[in-house]
Structure formats: structure tokens, C-alpha cells
């Protein structure tokens, strides 16, 4: 896979950017149930036709990925 292209991204307020790019991609683990929560009316995979399963995307509980950038959604800080 190639790195994503952020060249067309335009910041509405350049002094407080939303998109935070990384100079070097960082390996990450993604909890897919948090990143893409199952819709309330979604069907379970074992009830889908085989032709749908064969052409679908494979999703697992935790998947590996590369972090190229992230979006700042809040200025609130959590203390740990």
C-alpha cells in the first residue's frame, strides 16, 4: 500500500490545524469494533450469502496498520 495523499487537504483555520501529519509512519494496532462500530441493523456475517462474503472486506477484532496522520477532534486533555 502507498502512503495516503494529503495534498488536497485544506485547513479552515491554519493557525490551529486539525490534520496532524507524521514525518514517518508509525505502526499501530487498531481495535476495529471501536474504529468501525457495528450498525444496529447490520447482519451478522454468518447470515450473509456466500457471494457477499467472498467479495467483502476482511475485518478482525484487532488489526495492524500504519499511522500517517491523525485528526485533532478536541482540545480537551484527559489526565491518566
Backbone torsions as a table, in degrees:
resi	resn	phi	psi	omega
1	UNK	NA	143.8	177.5
2	UNK	-93.1	161.4	178.8
3	UNK	-66.8	146.6	178.4
4	UNK	-65.8	155.2	-179.8
5	UNK	-102.6	112.2	-179.9
6	UNK	-102.2	11.5	-175.7
7	UNK	-61.7	-29.6	-178.9
8	UNK	-87.0	-2.5	179.9
9	UNK	-69.3	128.9	178.5
10	UNK	-120.9	123.6	178.4
11	UNK	-80.7	131.4	177.6
12	UNK	-72.1	-36.2	177.4
13	UNK	-126.0	89.9	-174.0
14	UNK	-59.0	-24.9	-179.2
15	UNK	-75.1	-20.8	175.5
16	UNK	-129.3	76.1	-173.9
17	UNK	-64.9	146.8	176.8
18	UNK	-89.8	-43.0	-179.4
19	UNK	-82.9	123.9	177.6
20	UNK	-112.4	108.9	-179.6
21	UNK	-89.0	151.6	175.5
22	UNK	-105.7	140.1	177.3
23	UNK	-66.4	-37.7	179.7
24	UNK	-128.8	133.3	179.2
25	UNK	-61.2	143.4	-179.3
26	UNK	-114.4	130.4	177.0
27	UNK	-67.1	137.2	-178.9
28	UNK	-138.2	162.3	170.7
29	UNK	-111.4	132.7	-177.0
30	UNK	-113.6	126.5	172.6
31	UNK	-83.1	103.5	-171.7
32	UNK	-64.8	-31.2	178.8
33	UNK	-68.7	-20.4	175.3
34	UNK	-90.6	-35.5	-179.5
35	UNK	-74.0	-39.9	-179.2
36	UNK	-132.0	77.4	-177.7
37	UNK	-61.7	143.7	-179.5
38	UNK	-66.1	131.6	178.6
39	UNK	-66.5	153.1	-177.2
40	UNK	-61.8	-35.6	-176.4
41	UNK	-99.6	12.8	-178.4
42	UNK	-72.3	150.0	176.8
43	UNK	-88.0	147.6	174.2
44	UNK	-69.7	146.8	-178.0
45	UNK	-58.2	-31.3	-178.0
46	UNK	-74.0	-5.8	178.4
47	UNK	-106.8	2.1	-179.8
48	UNK	-86.9	150.7	176.3
49	UNK	-63.6	150.1	-178.7
50	UNK	-58.8	-35.2	-179.1
51	UNK	-64.7	-31.5	177.1
52	UNK	-73.0	-44.3	178.9
53	UNK	-62.2	-40.1	-177.6
54	UNK	-65.5	-32.0	-177.6
55	UNK	-100.4	6.7	-174.7
56	UNK	-89.5	179.7	178.0
57	UNK	-91.7	136.9	178.2
58	UNK	-85.9	118.9	177.7
59	UNK	-120.6	135.1	176.5
60	UNK	-119.2	169.1	-178.0
61	UNK	-58.6	-46.9	177.0
62	UNK	-128.2	129.7	-178.4
63	UNK	-129.1	151.4	177.2
64	UNK	-84.3	149.7	177.9
65	UNK	-158.3	-178.7	177.1
66	UNK	-123.5	129.7	179.6
67	UNK	-93.1	112.8	178.3
68	UNK	-99.8	-28.1	-178.6
69	UNK	-163.4	165.1	174.8
70	UNK	-144.8	158.8	179.8
71	UNK	-105.4	129.3	176.0
72	UNK	-82.3	115.8	-176.5
73	UNK	-101.9	-12.9	-176.5
74	UNK	-154.7	154.0	175.0
75	UNK	-102.5	6.4	178.7
76	UNK	-76.6	142.4	178.4
77	UNK	-111.5	136.6	175.3
78	UNK	-99.0	137.1	174.6
79	UNK	-92.6	141.4	-178.7
80	UNK	-109.7	NA	NA
